[in-house]
């Protein structure tokens, strides 16, 4: 059976032999490999946007591999911008709205004075 990922993610669990957690991950129904869901949840299950678990196969907090007990805990301490992962293992890639930086100006939600 072919691996479900093309490349080992930098954030992967790092076990011997590549990303074992990516091979273990399944869609939430458990019938198909993650990102290859074909049940009624397929449209949501096969998306890759937003914060992900370490192997990048499942949304953060929804891991189904043998690391799920670790992966699915709420991070403590410093978190990445999305707040769903620890700051040293961020997987959202800046794609989710987090806390605005005091150095940033948000032009998307502020009403114009025109």
GUFI-902343 format. One line per field, with one value per residue: x negated, y, z of N, C-alpha, C in turn; chain; residue number from 1. Coordinates in steps of 0.001 Angstrom, whole numbers, plus 500000, padded with zeros to 6 digits. Example, Ala and Ser with C-alpha at 12.3 -4.5 7.8 and 13.67 -1.06 7.14 Angstrom:
<atoms>
n_px c(486810  487150)
n_py c(494310  497750)
n_pz c(507800  507080)
ca_px c(487700  486330)
ca_py c(495500  498940)
ca_pz c(507800  507140)
c_px c(486800  487100)
c_py c(496700  500030)
c_pz c(507800  507870)
chain c(A  A)
resi c(1  2)
</atoms>
This chain:
<atoms>
n_px c(499160  499441  497907  499730  498843  496898  494464  492394  493605  492108  492902  493481  493919  491506  490636  488727  488186  489615  492679  494554  496944  498451  499087  500733  502937  506420  509572  512300  514315  512917  512605  511138  507866  506536  507367  508337  510971  514205  516751  519870  518781  516720  516215  515518  513567  511421  510130  507322  506749  505849  504829  502964  502501  499400  498509  499740  502018  504534  506943  505759  506104  507791  506579  505965  504076  501619  500513  502518  503419  501524  501382  503990  504389  504982  502802  500382  498908  496860  498398  498907  499996  502677  503503  503957  501858  498632  496182  493698  494296  495950  498494  500279  499478  499915  502424  504738  506820  505451  504312  503991  501069  499488  498010  499154  501464  504835  506410  508585  510890  511485  513479  513646  512725  513815)
n_py c(498816  502207  505094  507623  510165  512516  513541  513529  515362  518234  518614  516098  513142  511816  509166  506119  505046  506867  508744  507360  507908  509226  507167  505673  507276  507821  508579  510125  508216  505896  504041  504577  505684  508728  511779  510495  509965  508585  508620  510064  512304  513146  515564  517483  516048  515605  517981  520188  522557  525001  524548  521625  518170  516661  514982  516073  515000  515111  517397  519679  518554  516515  514088  510727  508749  506592  508440  510023  510586  512349  514278  515350  516909  520025  522682  523923  526845  528832  529373  528783  531151  530451  529222  526542  524760  524101  526718  525955  523946  524656  524284  525589  527377  530079  530363  530581  532732  534407  535894  539328  541086  543727  545247  545101  546306  546002  545951  544747  544559  546963  549852  552165  555615  557120)
n_pz c(500000  499219  500672  502450  502274  500418  501134  504057  506679  508245  510850  511753  513811  513913  514160  513649  510269  508691  508587  510680  511982  510052  508352  509956  510479  510111  508442  510222  510449  510412  508393  506090  504908  506276  504666  502475  502623  502043  502938  504153  505317  503766  502292  504247  505673  503899  503510  503758  504996  507502  510993  511671  512743  513894  511764  509622  508491  509670  511156  513680  516981  516317  515879  514812  515013  516665  518348  519277  521908  522854  520802  520720  522954  524591  523993  526347  527756  525576  522454  518901  516372  515796  518090  518490  518554  520074  520280  519262  517520  515410  512984  511439  509592  509418  508413  509805  511686  514326  517336  516852  515977  517717  516055  513612  511147  510679  507810  506770  508328  509457  509393  506725  506596  504625)
ca_px c(500000  498672  498039  500744  498224  495860  493218  492507  493690  491101  493471  493875  493533  490094  490281  487907  488881  490518  493761  495464  498259  499190  499584  501763  504081  507599  510645  512971  515117  511975  512634  510203  506740  506806  507359  508906  512294  515247  518058  520637  517975  515565  515941  514801  512432  510323  509550  506028  506548  505847  503865  502989  501731  497992  498276  500449  503096  505804  506968  505240  507113  508602  505645  506464  502985  501264  500120  503705  503534  500638  501751  505312  504467  504889  501444  500186  497792  496888  499010  498760  501017  504044  503804  504273  500626  497557  495472  492570  494770  497070  498784  501334  498848  500458  503664  505888  506797  505073  504219  503327  499860  499600  497271  499913  502678  505828  507162  509705  512095  511703  514293  512881  513217  514144)
ca_py c(500000  503441  506027  508640  511472  512584  513856  513508  516727  518645  518508  514710  512531  511498  507783  505441  504578  507873  509271  506252  508430  509538  505898  505183  508191  507476  509564  509958  506982  504811  503079  504949  506500  510163  512519  509647  509603  508503  508544  511313  513408  513294  516953  518116  515212  515622  519323  520301  523931  525238  523850  520178  517380  516611  514326  516879  514233  515382  518705  519715  518179  515403  513051  509356  507779  506129  509609  510860  511051  513510  515254  515943  517708  521474  523099  524830  527739  529609  528690  529483  532188  529920  528778  525117  523977  524782  527636  525294  522913  525255  523676  526324  528106  531424  530339  530797  533994  534304  537199  540324  541658  545176  545873  544938  547079  545157  546728  543949  544657  548325  550685  553271  556932  557841)
ca_pz c(500000  499118  501783  502213  502130  499402  501817  505510  507181  509210  512192  512015  515079  513805  514469  512641  509079  508141  509414  510992  512359  508826  507820  510872  510548  509312  508532  511512  510474  510602  507285  505032  505355  506353  503404  501426  503131  501017  503592  504055  505847  502875  501911  505356  506080  502940  503436  504434  505461  508938  511845  511469  513699  513495  510474  508624  507890  510341  511815  515047  517962  515800  515461  514967  515041  518006  519146  519492  523294  522962  519775  520913  524175  524385  524354  527476  527493  524332  521314  517621  516171  515809  519443  518533  518692  520788  519387  518611  516584  514692  511684  510739  508499  509352  507645  510660  512402  515729  517958  516015  516531  517905  514967  512380  510935  510022  506834  506272  509154  509944  508501  506148  506973  503391)
c_px c(499120  498914  499066  500154  497134  494500  493453  492533  492608  491608  493817  493302  492093  489709  489441  488760  489863  491600  494793  496858  499089  499773  500726  503043  505204  508590  511441  513846  514233  511876  511578  509005  507141  506572  507856  510290  513298  516635  518764  519870  516805  515226  515153  513520  511218  509715  508235  505759  506528  504802  504062  502272  500304  497751  498988  501655  504469  505771  506385  506376  507994  507741  506233  505343  502669  500785  501312  503825  502644  501096  503043  505466  504319  503496  501438  498971  497979  497469  498714  499965  502443  504462  504067  503061  499624  496762  494305  492994  495990  497246  499873  500767  499368  501772  504896  505720  506459  505112  503477  502090  500066  498865  498012  501104  503640  506680  508411  510980  512390  512495  513446  513526  513653  515577)
c_py c(501240  504311  507091  510034  511406  512819  513825  514945  517015  518428  517080  514195  512044  510088  507200  505017  505574  508268  508169  506755  508776  508273  505355  506011  507758  508625  509249  508717  505749  503825  503338  505681  507978  510801  511693  509169  509551  508338  509899  512528  513762  514744  517676  517361  515347  517004  519353  521697  523990  524431  522346  519472  517258  516002  515032  516178  514559  516791  518611  519423  517025  514253  511665  508322  507385  507265  510484  511369  512262  514624  516003  516718  519182  521921  524032  525688  528485  528775  529460  530407  531663  529434  527291  524216  524783  525628  526975  524166  523400  524607  524430  527148  529524  531498  530577  532100  533736  535687  538145  540837  543157  545938  545796  545887  546211  546023  545995  544127  546057  549128  551836  554597  557746  558254)
c_pz c(500000  500341  501434  502097  501076  500042  503316  506007  508217  510634  512593  513324  515075  514195  513347  511452  508513  509119  509660  511325  511125  508207  508670  510836  509611  509346  509804  511584  510640  509458  506218  505628  505382  504990  502221  501836  501979  501635  503469  504588  504928  502553  503000  505701  505167  502733  504204  504971  506986  509682  511731  512614  513151  512127  509323  508008  508458  510931  513230  516021  517530  515305  515717  515005  516484  518908  519521  520923  523544  522035  520089  522214  523830  524821  525561  527168  526188  523193  520032  517437  516258  517191  519579  518691  519497  519795  518665  517673  515810  513322  510928  509594  508345  508617  508490  511421  513857  516341  517018  516732  516684  516808  513637  512338  510151  509105  506362  507069  509660  508917  507978  506544  505773  503314)
chain c(A  A  A  A  A  A  A  A  A  A  A  A  A  A  A  A  A  A  A  A  A  A  A  A  A  A  A  A  A  A  A  A  A  A  A  A  A  A  A  A  A  A  A  A  A  A  A  A  A  A  A  A  A  A  A  A  A  A  A  A  A  A  A  A  A  A  A  A  A  A  A  A  A  A  A  A  A  A  A  A  A  A  A  A  A  A  A  A  A  A  A  A  A  A  A  A  A  A  A  A  A  A  A  A  A  A  A  A  A  A  A  A  A  A)
resi c(1  2  3  4  5  6  7  8  9  10  11  12  13  14  15  16  17  18  19  20  21  22  23  24  25  26  27  28  29  30  31  32  33  34  35  36  37  38  39  40  41  42  43  44  45  46  47  48  49  50  51  52  53  54  55  56  57  58  59  60  61  62  63  64  65  66  67  68  69  70  71  72  73  74  75  76  77  78  79  80  81  82  83  84  85  86  87  88  89  90  91  92  93  94  95  96  97  98  99  100  101  102  103  104  105  106  107  108  109  110  111  112  113  114)
</atoms>
